[in-house]
Amino acid sequence: MSRSPQTCRDRDQQELTKIKAAYRRTGENDTMVPSIQRPLSAKSALSRALFGVSLLASLLILPPAEAAERCSEEVAEHLEELPLAEGDVKSLRIIERTNISDDFGPEIFGVDAWVRLNSCSGYLVINMTKGCFVRQTYTRGDCRVEGLRNY
């Protein structure tokens, strides 16, 4: 059974109408792009990139729940050994130093405890291995603790 040329043209015209409906004109040299794919403007692409960067930064800055518990006993013991006044610890933040740039290295490089003291504006930093062994202790800002270096 053969189709008439008119029937084929009608069918082709219907197909073309469907295709055109699925596309929209961009206005630039009458270029047509699929309506489901919108071209990204520079502003949109930049905002998406900045969102990704800010999300990554927030994940790196905010410590995971396990990090806060990871070396807390060792930090408490080490703070007792230091010549600090009773009640001088204002806040404590334990942060894991993680490996984000190398797939082949260790996942965790070490742990740092950042201790905010009431007696100064700065931090007392306790630098530890991933097994919670204290490597070094130092102060930052205008904090001074006898026997510790200040940076």
Summary of the structure (lengths in Angstrom):
residues: 151
radius of gyration: 30.9
end to end distance: 91.0
largest distance: 101.2
contacts: 330
relative contact order: 0.10
helix: 36%
strand: 29%
